[in-house]
Amino acid sequence: MSGIYPDNENLELFGETVSWPGVDENGKFTNGSFSDPAVRPSFIPAETINLILDNISELLFAFGKIPNNQSSDQLASAVITAIDAEAQIRAAADQALELALLTFSQSDENNVQEVFRLFEEIGNLIREHKTSVTLDHPDASVTAAKLAGNAVTTAKITDANVTTAKIADSAVTFAKIAAAAKSTTTPKANGTAAVGTESAFARGDHVHPTDVTKAALAGPTFSGTPKIGTNPVAVVPSTSTSTDTALPVGTYIWVYAISTAATAYPLNGAFSPYVNSLGNCYVSSSTVNGITSTALAGTWRISGTENYSNQNNGHVLLRRVS
């Protein structure tokens, strides 16, 4: 049971376990059993007696009495005194009410009737407000003081009820919306399309960062090897000359070929072009007109040919592929 009742403690006395103070299974004191000596009576500890007396003393203090250890009726006297004092207070209140009723004038009665009438009118207005199909509040009547924090919720506004037709032009301004949420994050760069999750609005003068993953319209600078599909696009350095032998992968060159057989230069055929000191390019010939040429680096393939049907020479369009 506990509460004011003490809890049992097991003590070892002369080799036997004794329950102190020996309250029963309901937590209350027991007289034991006169027919069974094994069922022992309870003891009342001093702590329990002290707790009871302390509570009675505090009750007497609350009633304005001074506890003593002699009077047997001090608690009863305190309770009776408190009841009598309450009765006197009630009697005085009844007398004051009776006097007020006796002096109640016709004017006072009229005022009371007017108060009741006003309460009824207010009740009717509230009911009308709650059930009205159309509401129109007086100008400037919706103030911050009349709206509780977080009072305007989605549950109170039916979907799509607040339409442009219900809001007068320029009626909803930032000044009318307390602490309108302005975004404090930097605008995002262009990327994958998304509806977003932020609830704050963007300011009118916000600026998106430059998307560094896209090439600029004027004078772009590329890193790595640009490609069209899977094919590299050559970017020839501005320092290259007509006699360079190491041109970038993807470079196209128009070379001179000595042959009358178109089959000698099939499309996509692999060839080794040469360039001489005059800047002239040839196919598969290291010496032309006594001028020695140097092979161009890399693997080249034929992308097109010119004038092979009735001439002894022509041109071949080559592309470096590796």
DRENMARVO-95135 format. One record per residue (C-alpha): y, x, z. Coordinates in Angstrom, 3 decimals, always signed. Each point is the difference from the previous one (the first is absolute). Layout:
<<Y, X, Z>>
...
end
This chain:
<<+0.000, +0.000, +0.000>>
<<+2.384, +2.786, +0.950>>
<<+3.703, -1.061, +0.215>>
<<+0.844, +0.205, +3.729>>
<<-3.719, +0.300, +0.830>>
<<-1.255, +3.608, +0.372>>
<<-2.526, +1.645, -2.342>>
<<-3.375, +1.145, +1.340>>
<<-0.718, +3.697, +0.406>>
<<-3.466, +1.477, +0.514>>
<<-0.328, +2.363, +2.969>>
<<-2.968, +2.193, +0.935>>
<<-0.716, -0.313, +3.736>>
<<-3.068, +1.659, +1.493>>
<<-1.764, +0.001, -3.324>>
<<+0.749, -3.687, -0.657>>
<<+2.477, -1.419, -2.542>>
<<+2.432, -2.436, +1.675>>
<<+2.448, -2.228, -1.902>>
<<+3.468, +0.055, +1.570>>
<<+1.643, -2.430, +0.817>>
<<-2.959, -1.998, -1.334>>
<<+1.560, -2.883, -1.938>>
<<-2.529, -2.160, -1.837>>
<<-0.641, -0.306, -3.745>>
<<+3.062, -2.289, -0.270>>
<<+2.231, +2.628, +1.591>>
<<+0.483, -1.997, +3.233>>
<<-0.794, +0.744, +3.619>>
<<-3.335, -1.322, +1.313>>
<<-1.590, -0.657, +3.413>>
<<-3.290, +1.416, -1.263>>
<<-3.248, -1.839, +0.690>>
<<-1.209, -0.938, +3.474>>
<<-3.511, -0.433, -1.349>>
<<-0.098, +3.255, -1.987>>
<<+1.295, +3.084, +1.832>>
<<-0.014, +1.912, -3.293>>
<<+2.943, -2.135, -1.220>>
<<+2.799, +1.583, +1.999>>
<<+3.356, -1.614, +0.852>>
<<+3.252, +1.372, -1.433>>
<<+2.611, +2.072, +1.812>>
<<+3.743, -0.633, -0.417>>
<<+1.714, +3.360, -0.576>>
<<+3.300, +0.767, +1.672>>
<<+1.568, +0.371, -3.464>>
<<-0.832, -3.630, -0.769>>
<<+1.481, -1.279, +3.264>>
<<+3.132, +2.110, -0.567>>
<<+0.349, -1.351, -3.555>>
<<-0.165, -3.608, +1.267>>
<<+2.582, +0.629, +2.716>>
<<+2.300, +1.874, -2.414>>
<<-0.040, -2.959, -2.403>>
<<+0.801, -2.478, +2.841>>
<<+2.830, +2.246, +1.187>>
<<+1.521, +0.182, -3.508>>
<<-0.196, -3.814, -0.253>>
<<+1.853, -0.373, +3.333>>
<<+2.666, +2.445, -1.193>>
<<+0.391, -2.077, -3.184>>
<<+0.609, -3.093, +2.152>>
<<+2.663, +1.907, +1.970>>
<<-2.123, +0.473, +3.120>>
<<-0.836, +3.121, +2.020>>
<<-3.788, +0.369, +0.461>>
<<-1.339, +0.620, +3.528>>
<<-3.437, +0.474, +1.570>>
<<+0.304, -2.757, +2.612>>
<<+0.935, -3.365, -1.558>>
<<-2.908, -1.948, -1.453>>
<<+2.195, -2.493, -1.848>>
<<+2.483, +2.337, -1.675>>
<<-1.407, -0.576, -3.492>>
<<-0.114, -3.786, +0.458>>
<<+3.562, +0.036, +1.371>>
<<+1.252, +2.000, -2.987>>
<<-1.607, -2.375, -2.514>>
<<+1.350, -3.120, +1.782>>
<<+3.500, +1.532, +0.113>>
<<-0.124, +0.721, -3.730>>
<<-1.158, -3.558, -0.769>>
<<+2.795, -1.452, +2.131>>
<<+2.599, +2.167, -1.758>>
<<-1.273, -1.153, -3.403>>
<<+0.201, -3.630, +1.174>>
<<+3.599, +0.480, +1.125>>
<<+0.932, +1.510, -3.383>>
<<-1.592, -2.935, -1.824>>
<<+1.749, -2.494, +2.270>>
<<+3.374, +1.641, -0.666>>
<<-0.657, -0.055, -3.731>>
<<-0.942, -3.688, +0.143>>
<<+3.197, -0.789, +1.890>>
<<+2.099, +1.935, -2.530>>
<<-1.663, -1.852, -2.889>>
<<+0.491, -3.358, +1.680>>
<<+3.676, +0.780, +0.605>>
<<+0.428, +1.059, -3.640>>
<<-1.573, -3.238, -1.198>>
<<+2.264, -2.068, +2.271>>
<<+3.085, +1.742, -1.406>>
<<-1.232, -0.214, -3.600>>
<<+2.810, -1.685, -2.010>>
<<-0.110, -1.985, -3.190>>
<<+1.619, +2.940, -1.761>>
<<-2.805, +2.281, +1.200>>
<<-2.584, -2.481, -1.216>>
<<+1.707, -0.128, -3.382>>
<<-0.056, +3.793, -0.189>>
<<-3.705, +0.043, +0.783>>
<<-0.644, -2.610, -2.655>>
<<+1.980, +2.104, -2.485>>
<<-2.081, +3.065, +0.867>>
<<-3.210, -1.966, -0.624>>
<<+1.435, -1.290, -3.274>>
<<+0.857, +3.535, -1.111>>
<<-3.504, +1.222, +0.888>>
<<-1.472, -2.816, -2.076>>
<<+2.312, +0.835, -2.904>>
<<-0.947, +3.670, +0.184>>
<<-3.675, -0.946, +0.022>>
<<+0.473, -2.188, -3.072>>
<<+1.844, +2.807, -1.806>>
<<-2.778, +2.463, +0.806>>
<<-2.655, -2.402, -1.273>>
<<+2.066, -0.647, -3.142>>
<<+0.429, +3.730, -0.533>>
<<-3.752, +0.585, +0.269>>
<<-0.972, -2.824, -2.331>>
<<+2.908, +0.023, -2.485>>
<<-0.910, +0.637, -3.637>>
<<+3.295, +1.784, -0.697>>
<<+1.958, +2.138, +2.488>>
<<+3.592, +1.206, -0.301>>
<<+1.412, +1.949, +2.920>>
<<+3.770, +0.207, +0.569>>
<<+1.738, +3.121, -1.322>>
<<-0.557, +3.126, +2.110>>
<<-2.329, -1.929, +2.346>>
<<-3.001, +2.289, -0.508>>
<<+0.913, +2.993, +2.191>>
<<-1.945, +2.920, +1.419>>
<<+0.152, -1.586, +3.460>>
<<-1.816, -3.098, -1.290>>
<<-2.834, +1.938, -1.584>>
<<-2.537, +1.569, +2.343>>
<<-1.319, +3.437, -0.847>>
<<-2.557, -0.198, -2.825>>
<<+0.423, -3.789, -0.025>>
<<+0.177, -0.326, -3.783>>
<<-3.673, +0.509, -0.885>>
<<-2.086, -0.653, -3.083>>
<<-1.801, -2.783, +1.875>>
<<+3.301, -1.906, +0.456>>
<<+1.096, +0.267, -3.628>>
<<-2.273, -1.716, -2.515>>
<<-0.834, +2.120, -3.045>>
<<+2.694, -0.021, -2.713>>
<<+2.268, -2.375, +1.996>>
<<+2.959, +2.406, +0.141>>
<<+1.014, -0.098, -3.668>>
<<+3.157, +1.102, -1.799>>
<<+1.022, -3.658, -0.198>>
<<+0.009, -0.192, +3.827>>
<<+2.235, +3.076, +0.455>>
<<+3.651, -0.223, -1.060>>
<<+1.422, +2.856, -2.083>>
<<+0.788, +3.082, +2.121>>
<<-1.161, -1.837, +3.145>>
<<-2.613, +2.558, +1.026>>
<<+1.780, +3.346, +0.432>>
<<-0.804, +3.162, +1.890>>
<<+2.599, -1.060, +2.564>>
<<-2.022, -3.190, +0.653>>
<<-3.259, +1.907, +0.476>>
<<+0.041, +2.019, +3.207>>
<<-1.279, +3.560, -0.397>>
<<-1.301, -0.531, -3.506>>
<<-2.712, +2.567, -0.585>>
<<+1.337, +2.730, -2.280>>
<<-2.498, +2.557, -1.226>>
<<+0.413, +3.460, +1.497>>
<<-2.666, +1.673, -2.130>>
<<+0.672, +2.021, -3.146>>
<<-0.699, -2.012, -3.205>>
<<-3.323, +0.792, -1.604>>
<<-0.379, +1.841, -3.295>>
<<-1.628, -1.812, -2.907>>
<<-3.755, -0.262, +0.299>>
<<-2.826, -2.521, -0.014>>
<<+1.355, -3.557, +0.018>>
<<-0.247, -1.700, +3.434>>
<<+1.623, -3.007, +1.694>>
<<+0.672, +2.131, +3.104>>
<<-0.309, -0.769, +3.715>>
<<+3.456, +0.779, +1.431>>
<<+1.992, -3.052, +1.162>>
<<+3.418, +1.719, +0.086>>
<<+2.293, -0.449, -3.021>>
<<+1.385, +2.825, -2.138>>
<<+3.761, +0.610, -0.127>>
<<+1.804, -0.571, -3.283>>
<<+0.970, +3.660, -0.412>>
<<-3.463, +1.423, +0.668>>
<<-1.196, +2.771, -2.348>>
<<-3.609, +0.766, -0.938>>
<<-0.995, +3.690, -0.051>>
<<-0.647, +1.689, -3.330>>
<<-3.643, -0.235, -1.003>>
<<-0.929, +3.674, -0.306>>
<<-3.384, -0.895, -1.503>>
<<+1.672, -1.157, -3.269>>
<<+1.705, +2.182, -2.601>>
<<+3.756, -0.276, -0.353>>
<<+1.433, -1.359, -3.261>>
<<+2.138, +3.092, -0.545>>
<<-1.426, +3.539, +0.179>>
<<-3.213, -0.654, +1.950>>
<<-1.889, +2.928, +1.498>>
<<-3.791, -0.244, +0.032>>
<<-2.544, +1.802, +2.156>>
<<-3.513, +0.736, -1.290>>
<<-0.964, -0.899, -3.569>>
<<+1.343, -3.308, -1.414>>
<<-2.622, -2.072, -1.828>>
<<-0.226, -2.840, -2.471>>
<<-3.209, -1.685, +1.097>>
<<-2.287, +2.931, +0.688>>
<<+1.729, +2.309, -2.503>>
<<+2.533, +2.545, +1.305>>
<<+3.504, -0.053, -1.460>>
<<+1.396, +3.463, -0.622>>
<<+3.265, +0.990, +1.581>>
<<+1.081, +3.141, -1.828>>
<<+2.248, +2.220, +2.153>>
<<+3.560, +0.439, -1.263>>
<<-0.607, +3.775, -0.002>>
<<-2.808, -0.230, -2.590>>
<<+0.490, +1.764, -3.365>>
<<-1.612, -0.487, -3.416>>
<<-2.315, +2.960, +0.614>>
<<-1.399, -1.096, +3.393>>
<<-3.785, +0.075, +0.121>>
<<-0.461, -1.916, +3.309>>
<<+1.159, -3.571, -0.611>>
<<-0.750, -2.829, +2.487>>
<<-3.043, -2.260, -0.306>>
<<+0.990, -3.030, -2.068>>
<<+2.295, +1.949, -2.349>>
<<-0.050, -1.028, -3.664>>
<<+0.680, +2.631, -2.724>>
<<+0.286, -0.298, -3.788>>
<<-1.821, +3.015, -1.503>>
<<-0.419, +1.378, -3.538>>
<<-3.564, -0.111, -1.405>>
<<-1.400, +1.767, -3.084>>
<<-2.708, -2.213, -1.461>>
<<-0.596, -2.682, -2.616>>
<<-2.948, -1.658, +1.753>>
<<+0.840, -2.824, +2.360>>
<<-3.415, +0.359, +1.558>>
<<+1.037, +3.429, +1.263>>
<<+2.360, -1.661, +2.440>>
<<-1.713, -3.159, +1.335>>
<<+1.848, -2.167, +2.538>>
<<-0.635, +1.126, +3.594>>
<<-1.477, +3.216, -1.291>>
<<+0.492, +3.040, +2.230>>
<<+2.102, +2.863, -1.383>>
<<+1.767, +3.113, +1.203>>
<<+3.636, +0.091, -1.189>>
<<+2.002, +3.204, -0.325>>
<<+3.705, +0.813, +0.063>>
<<+1.653, +3.059, -1.544>>
<<+3.173, +1.822, +0.872>>
<<+1.989, -2.235, -2.381>>
<<-1.011, -3.102, +1.953>>
<<-2.316, -1.268, -2.763>>
<<-3.219, -1.680, +1.133>>
<<-3.300, +0.215, -1.877>>
<<-3.520, -1.332, +0.440>>
<<-2.973, +2.353, +0.254>>
<<+1.743, +3.040, -1.467>>
<<+1.239, +2.954, +1.969>>
<<+1.778, +1.770, -2.886>>
<<+2.061, -1.683, -2.720>>
<<+2.071, +1.883, -2.570>>
<<-0.570, +3.209, +1.907>>
<<+1.543, -1.411, +3.174>>
<<-2.362, -0.016, +2.972>>
<<-0.129, -3.198, +2.066>>
<<-1.018, -0.574, +3.620>>
<<-2.365, -2.785, +1.096>>
<<+1.497, -2.794, +2.097>>
<<-1.561, -0.511, +3.428>>
<<-2.232, -2.992, +0.737>>
<<-2.168, -2.380, -1.995>>
<<+1.638, -1.918, -2.877>>
<<-1.226, -2.967, -2.031>>
<<+1.155, -1.499, -3.292>>
<<+2.011, -3.197, +0.302>>
<<+1.027, -0.323, -3.684>>
<<+0.166, +1.754, -3.390>>
<<+2.331, +0.071, -3.038>>
<<-0.319, +0.709, -3.790>>
<<-3.633, +0.988, -0.520>>
<<-1.000, -2.122, -2.995>>
<<+1.762, +1.952, -2.800>>
<<+1.614, +3.032, +1.584>>
<<-1.267, +3.386, +1.072>>
<<+1.665, -0.226, +3.382>>
<<+1.259, -2.484, +2.496>>
<<+0.829, -0.591, +3.644>>
<<-2.070, -0.952, +3.015>>
<<+1.245, -1.763, +3.128>>
<<-1.641, +1.606, +3.022>>
<<+0.012, -0.999, +3.672>>
<<-0.886, +2.215, +2.928>>
<<-2.692, -1.799, +2.009>>
<<-0.788, +2.619, +2.650>>
end
